[in-house]
Amino acid sequence: MSVSDVDRVQLQAASEADFAEIIALTNHAFRHTGDGASWNAEDMIAGDRITESLLRDDLAAAPDGHLLIWRDEAGQHLGHVRLDPDPGGVWFLGMLTVRPDRQDQKLGRRLLAAAEDFARARGATRIRMTVVDKRETLIAWYLRRGYALTGETKPFPYGDDRIGIPTRDDLAFVVLERAL
């Protein structure tokens, strides 16, 4: 894949036919810790990051949200992202995922920029997200992309094994935000 191919991030609405690929890539990128693991895997949480039932529940709970998939010209799934609008112009970004075997090609930053452009074109003035507070390398990556810590934290959903099983008892989410 050439850089020019990567520069042309074409986000498309994901369909149910894409769910299996989205779930598999999300779980691999977020939780796989063996060969081919992502540089930012959530090694403090075991199990799946997402299941089909959880994905369907999340989408049903935010019917105005957008689950977007990025495929290259050959149709290969490069990444995906979830964007949920808020009437006040603050959109929530979640599940930003790219193929770990292509992360050295700066896919994450290109997908993030495309997601921001998508939201901005639909009236977003700010993007917010939550990140597990112990993922310092990932938080630093977002800070380099113009996001800032808001000082807000949210509790980790201990006891809700639908998103995995934490291997430590001191997890929380930090909130990051960026003006568009």
Secondary structure, DSSP 4 states (H G I P E B T S, - for coil): --HHHHH---EEE--GGGHHHHHHHHHHHHH--STT--TT--TTEES-S--HHHHHHHHHH-TT-EEEEEE-TT--EEEEEEEE--TTSEEEEEEEEE-GGGGGGTHHHHHHHHHHHHHHHTT--EEEEEEETT-HHHHHHHHHTT-EEEEEEEE--TT-GGG-EESSS--EEEEEEEE-
